[in-house]
Amino acid sequence: MGTPEPDTIRAAVHAQRDAMLALFDQLRQDGLDEPGVSRDPYGDGEQRAHVTVTKAAHALGLEIGRDAAANLYMTLPGRDRKAAPLVIGSHLDSVPHGGNFDGAAGVLAGLAAVAALRTMRLTPDCDIVVMGIRAEESVWFQVSYIGSRGSLGTLPDGALNVRRVDTGRTLGEHIADCGGNPDALRARARHFDPAHIRAYVELHIEQAPSLVEARRPVAICTGIPGNFRYPDAWIEGRHDHVGLPRRFRHDAAMAGAEFAMALDAVWAEHDASGIPMACTFGRFHTDPAAHGMTIVPGAFHFSLDVRAYGQTILAGLEEKVGQIIQGIEQRRAVRFHLGTAARAAVGPVDPAVFGGLEAAASTQEIDVLHIGSPASHDAAAFGAAGVPMGMIFVRNENGSHNPDEAMNIEDFLDGACVLIQWVVTGLTGRDR
């Protein structure tokens, strides 16, 4: 028999509506931390979320597995168990007091996909692996893509020794607490060989209001930015009396302000040239142990995230940061201490996956937008490792990383329809 009609596929997806609503509600309870949710990575919140989706996967008859990084794998067996699998995944952790949909929507979309395949009695040509990824939100450990890079054997050197910002305990200790094996990760053990993955696809809520503005429910991602970050940078000046003339000052706060405005000007220049990028100072403050109204600040602390869609552009931006710092140090008699840099590679979207998702949206008569992701996602780690990668974005009011994320279930189901139409078109045949 041939591929089911689009209406049949859509009906199979919408049949999962109540189950998905119940799962979203349970995930909210798993991380409830008013305002919002805090599903802390390698902590109680993320652990409860993994238990919730594992129960749902068991109910669907999926095979359950975990790796050295404690990532969760929920597998629908395919006709050829030796064929390269399709991976559908996202993360289950959140930022502190975040929203309920960032990350979780992608895992539930994978479960909706396999449930719809079961409803239609379709068996994929290869295994479909729904992946619940650990520790995507880098605010906790200040390392990007911990779970996904752990699965691929590409965690950066020293990552297991970094400490979670709230507990002070190392990543390796937290992984061990959750049933993982940090020693295996140190030895570069990997669950996935990137050359043996058919594709990785991730559904995610949008994080800029592009779909809201365009009044469309779904977008197909055109690319994921790479970044360089300085999590613990500071500027060394000299504490002095507030009446000191300007020519004698070593004012670390004014140096920080000049640095921020110089980078904002660089951003404006790139915008004017049509080159997307972003820079963010997440922390930006004087030394709380010494600051005061009548003290010239001798220390200023900041974090910096700079991101763009091309490695050459990123390299140029990092060089520009160095030039700006050199000038400020000379003019203001201060010294910048950037500390250790963290980096994530640009995530290239595979043209064939992009085209397939776009065709699936057309088949389902869903009007989609094409947008580059403003944020980082686990999909970028797979793309950087050479895995064919694609992403689907779902409309979301009020942005993300805040308690007011407001994805509509109907938009989620539209995104899932695009995903499942793509899977059905390329990877399935009806059971005989």
WOMOHU-V908525 format. One line per field, one symbol per residue. ss: DSSP state (H for helix, E for strand, L for the rest). phi: phi as a letter, one per 20 degrees, with the letter a starting at -180 (. if undefined). burial: b if it has 24 or more other ideal C-beta (glycine too) atoms within 12 Angstrom, else e. Layout:
ss: ???
phi: ???
burial: ???
This chain:
ss: LLLLLHHHHHHHHHLLHHHHHHHHHHHHHHHELLLLELLLLLLHHHHHHHHHHHHHHHHLLLEEEELLLLLEEEEELLLLLLLLEEEEEEELLLLLLELLLLLHHHHHHHHHHHHHHHHLLEEELLLEEEEEELLLLLLLLLLLLHHHHHHHLLLLLLHHHLELLLLLLEHHHHHHHLLLLHHHHHLLLLLLLHHHEEEEEEEEELLLLHHHHHLLLEEEEEEELEEEEEEEEEEELLLEELLLLHHHLLLHHHHHHHHHHHHHHHHHHHHHLLLLEEEELLLEEELLLLLLLLEELLEEEEEEEEEELLHHHHHHHHHHHHHHHHHHHHHHLLEEELLLEEEELLELLLHHHHHHHHHHHHHLLLLEEEEEELLLLHHHHHHHLLLLEEEEEELLELLLLLLLLELLHHHHHHHHHHHHHHHHHHHEEELL
phi: .efgfgfffffffffegfffgffffffffgdgbgfnccefflbfffgffffffffffgfemefdbbcfemfdccdefefdfeffeeddbaddecffleeedfnggfffffffffffffgelddffcfddedeeelefffedmcelffffffemcffgnffefdffeemefggffffgenecfffffemfcedegfdcfacccebffdceffffelcebcdfdrcfebcccfcebdecbfbffefggfeecefffffffffffffffffffgfemdfabccefdabffffcfafdcffebbdbdccccbecfffgffffffgffffgffgffdlccedemfedccffdeffgffgfffffffffeldfdddceffcebggfffffenegcbcdddgbfmmcmbfegcfefffgffffffgffffffdccbfgd
burial: eeebebebbbebbbebbebbeebbebbbebbebeebbbbbbbbebbbbbbbbbbebbeebebebbbbbbbbbbbbbbbeeeeebbbbbbbbbbbbbbbbbbbbbbbbbbbbbbbbbbbbbebbbbbbbbbbbbbbbbbbbbbbbbbbbbbbbbbbbeebbebebbeeeeebbebbeebebebebbbeeebbbebeebbbbbbbbbbbbebbbeeebbbbbbbbbbbbbbbbebbbbbbbbeeeeeeeebbbbbbbbbbbbebbeebbeebeeeeebbbbbbbbeebeeeeeeeebbbbbbbbbbbbbbbeeebbeebbebbeebbeebbeebebebebeebbbbbbbbbbeebbebbbebbebbebebbbbbbbbbbbbbbbbbbebbbbbbbbbbbbbbbbbebbbbbebbbbbbbbbbbbbbbbbbbeee
